[in-house]
Amino acid sequence: MPVREGLALYAAAAEAAGLGLPLLEVGTYCGRSTILLADAARAAGTVVVTVDHHRGSEEQQPGWEYHDPTVVDPEVGLMDTLPTFRRTLHKAGLEEYVVAVVGRSPQVAKVWAGEVGLVFIDGGHTDEHATADYEGWAPRVAPGGLLVIHDVFPDPADGGQAPYRIYLRALESGAFTEVSVTDSLRVLRRTGA
C-alpha cells in the first residue's frame, strides 16, 4: 500500500474507531495495512478483526506479477502468509489489538453477528471475490461507520475492475456516501439503510 493511501486508511480507521466498535479488514496478506488499523484501534480502545485464508489472492500465485516465493510453505506447496503476518504484528507490538480469523471471507461473514465501525475491503480482485466481500461485510457497517475499498481503478488500464464495480454498487445503493478519494483508496460513510 502506497504511503498516501496508508495515511488515508489510518485516518479513516482513527475516525471509525471512535464509534467504539471493532474495525474489520478483509484481506490481510502479510499485515502492512493491519498495522495501520491496529494502531488506530489501540488508541481508541478497540480491536481489529482481520479475515484472510492466508493462501494468497489470484495475483499472488506462482507465475503472476505479485508472487513471492518466500511465503510458500515448502511442506504443502501452497502460499501461507500467516507466519509472516504474525511476525509483522509481533514486531509492531500490536498483537493484543488484532483478532486474526483464518478463513474465507464469505464463510466468516455468514457467522458474524454484530456491527463494525469500519470494513476495509482489500481481498481478492475477481468479481466473484470482491462481490462476496461486499455483500458479506457492507451490511455489517454501523450507521456512521466507514466502508473503505482499496484498488479502485476507474480506468481499466490502471488495474482490475472488480473493486471499482463494488465501489459503484455501494454508491448506487443509497446506503453509502463518499467521504474521500486518495489514489486507489475510497472511503465511504454509511448514511442510509
Salt bridges, closest charged atoms under 4 A:
GLU5 OE1 - HIS150 NE2 2.66
GLU15 OE2 - ARG189 NH1 2.66
ASP39 OD1 - ARG42 NH2 2.73
GLU58 OE2 - HIS129 ND1 2.89
GLU59 OE2 - HIS125 ND1 3.83
GLU95 OE1 - HIS90 ND1 3.16
ASP122 OD1 - HIS150 ND1 3.17
ASP127 OD1 - ARG165 NE 2.87
GLU135 OE2 - ARG169 NH1 2.80
ASP151 OD2 - HIS125 NE2 2.66
ASP151 OD2 - HIS150 ND1 3.42
ASP183 OD2 - ARG4 NE 3.02
